[in-house]
Amino acid sequence: MCRNIKTLFNFEPPATGDEVEAASLQFVRKLSGFQAPSKANEAAFQLAVLEVTAAAQKLLDSLVTNAEPRDRDIELERARIRNAKRFGSA
């Protein structure tokens, strides 16, 4: 899994359309191997991003859980702590 793709489900506030699109773009980049496609592949690349975004949003909208929504600030702080332990404080 691409490290730049973040978990988007069960957060308060919910993931925005921009976050879903950014994750979709990273996914298509990973699959295609292109950071930016050539002119010949640009239309196919952009279509793939749109379709993956739609599928991802449909998935997020249909998922259910009994767990309490996670707080973005708390998760960010936990990530900082994990990174400090892993890489040392900078």
C-alpha angles and dihedrals in degrees: 000000000000110000092220093062108092129202108262103178125101101011128137112250095032121244114281125233088252091056092050091048092048091052090047091051091051090049093051090046090052093048096045098038089227124124086188120003125232119257088259091057100033097096093049091046094051092046090052091051091051093048094046090048091053092047092047092049091048089051094049091048093052100045119102133192140173091213121106114259114264120243114236094215093052092048091049091052091048089052091051090052092048091049092048090053092046101042103017125245115299 
